[in-house]
Structure formats: C-alpha cells, structure tokens
Amino acid sequence: MEYEISVKRAYEAASESDGTRILVDRLWPRGLSRDKAKLDEWDKAIAPSPELRKAYHASGDYEKFKESYVKELDANEKTGAFLSKARAFLQKGPLTLVFGSKDLSHNNAQVLKEYLEEHL
C-alpha cells in the first residue's frame, strides 16, 4: 500500500493536506505556541536521544547521524508502537512529521520518514 508521508518544519503554517501532524522532536520548537503548531500528537519517545542530537550538532555529519538514529530506532522499544500508530493514521489519510530544525533536508524527521517508508 502506498502511504502519503511528508515532513514539514514546525514554523510553517499547517494545512488541510497535512493530515495527521506529529511533532517528532524531543524539544518543543522555540517560540512556537501550541495553538499555532496545530499538532495531533507529540511523540518525544521516537526522537533521537539527547546524546545523538548533541553529537550531530557538534559534528554536522548527517550520514553518521542518520546511521546512528536508525540504530536507535531499531533498538527503541517504543518504535513498534510508533509504527503501529503511524500505520493507523495513514489508513485514514496523509501523515506529516513535524520538526523544528532549520535544515529542511538534513533532520531527524527526514530520517524517520525514510524509516517509516521501509518498515510499513
């Protein structure tokens, strides 16, 4: 089955075409109100560990971050529940993974999107 998964920066306006919106960061996006975020869920448990996030910010090595984050997802006991929840949302319509990073193409939401596409 073909699912419609997208990623969107938290500071971009929400739209009807987003479908279910899940914030996938451990930290709330700075300066963003809950009303403006228009989120359906905030899943901190699926976000990269604080250690991995800090290491990525320090090194800027996206490929290493991506590899490490996938390993964390594979080892995370909450990943199975997240996959099930994502599948249920996707059966109803589009799913948008919301993130706070300024980098639109090198972030945890992008890695998580690819992970979902491989595992659903």
C-alpha positions as CSV (number, residue, x, y, z in Angstrom):
1,M,0.0,0.0,0.0
2,E,1.3,3.5,-0.9
3,Y,1.3,5.9,2.1
4,E,1.5,9.6,1.9
5,I,4.1,10.7,4.5
6,S,5.6,14.2,4.4
7,V,7.9,16.3,6.6
8,K,7.3,19.9,7.5
9,R,9.0,22.5,9.6
10,A,7.0,23.4,12.7
11,Y,7.2,27.1,11.9
12,E,5.4,26.5,8.5
13,A,1.6,27.0,8.6
14,A,-0.4,23.9,9.0
15,S,-2.7,23.0,6.1
16,E,-5.6,20.5,5.5
17,S,-3.4,18.5,3.2
18,D,-1.0,17.7,6.1
19,G,-3.4,15.2,7.5
20,T,-2.3,14.0,10.9
21,R,0.6,16.1,12.3
22,I,3.1,14.6,14.7
23,L,5.9,16.5,16.3
24,V,8.9,14.1,16.3
25,D,11.4,16.3,18.2
26,R,12.3,15.8,21.9
27,L,12.3,19.5,22.5
28,W,9.4,21.9,21.8
29,P,10.3,24.3,18.9
30,R,11.4,27.6,20.4
31,G,8.9,30.5,20.3
32,L,6.1,28.4,18.8
33,S,2.7,28.4,20.6
34,R,0.7,25.1,20.9
35,D,-2.2,26.8,19.0
36,K,-0.1,27.8,16.1
37,A,1.6,24.3,15.9
38,K,-1.7,22.6,15.3
39,L,-0.4,19.2,16.3
40,D,-2.3,16.0,16.7
41,E,0.5,14.4,18.7
42,W,3.9,15.0,20.1
43,D,6.0,11.8,20.2
44,K,9.2,12.5,22.1
45,A,10.0,8.8,22.6
46,I,10.7,8.4,18.9
47,A,13.1,11.4,18.7
48,P,16.9,11.0,18.6
49,S,18.5,10.7,22.1
50,P,19.9,13.9,23.6
51,E,23.4,12.5,23.2
52,L,22.9,11.8,19.5
53,R,21.3,15.2,18.9
54,K,24.2,17.0,20.6
55,A,26.8,14.9,18.7
56,Y,25.1,15.8,15.4
57,H,25.0,19.5,16.2
58,A,28.7,19.3,17.2
59,S,29.9,17.3,14.1
60,G,27.4,18.2,11.4
61,D,28.0,14.8,9.9
62,Y,24.5,13.9,8.6
63,E,25.4,10.4,7.3
64,K,26.8,9.4,10.7
65,F,23.7,10.9,12.4
66,K,21.4,9.1,10.1
67,E,23.1,5.7,10.6
68,S,23.1,6.2,14.4
69,Y,19.5,7.3,14.5
70,V,18.3,4.3,12.5
71,K,20.2,2.1,15.1
72,E,18.4,3.9,17.9
73,L,15.1,3.4,16.2
74,D,15.8,-0.3,15.7
75,A,16.7,-0.6,19.4
76,N,14.0,1.6,20.8
77,E,11.2,-0.4,22.5
78,K,8.7,2.4,21.5
79,T,9.4,2.1,17.8
80,G,6.9,-0.7,17.2
81,A,4.1,1.2,18.9
82,F,5.0,4.3,16.8
83,L,4.9,2.2,13.6
84,S,1.5,0.8,14.5
85,K,0.2,4.3,15.3
86,A,1.6,5.7,12.1
87,R,0.0,2.9,10.1
88,A,-3.4,3.6,11.7
89,F,-3.1,7.3,10.9
90,L,-2.0,6.6,7.3
91,Q,-5.0,4.4,6.7
92,K,-7.2,7.5,7.4
93,G,-5.1,9.9,5.3
94,P,-1.8,11.7,5.0
95,L,0.8,11.9,7.8
96,T,3.1,14.8,8.4
97,L,6.2,14.5,10.6
98,V,6.8,17.9,12.1
99,F,10.3,19.1,13.1
100,G,11.9,22.3,14.4
101,S,15.3,22.2,12.7
102,K,16.3,25.0,10.3
103,D,17.8,22.4,7.9
104,L,14.9,21.2,5.7
105,S,16.6,18.2,4.2
106,H,19.1,17.0,7.0
107,N,17.0,16.4,10.1
108,N,15.5,13.6,12.2
109,A,12.1,13.9,10.6
110,Q,13.6,13.1,7.2
111,V,15.3,10.0,8.6
112,L,12.1,8.9,10.3
113,K,10.1,9.3,7.1
114,E,12.6,7.0,5.3
115,Y,12.4,4.6,8.2
116,L,8.6,4.5,8.1
117,E,8.6,4.0,4.3
118,E,10.9,1.0,4.7
119,H,9.1,-0.6,7.7
120,L,5.4,0.0,6.9
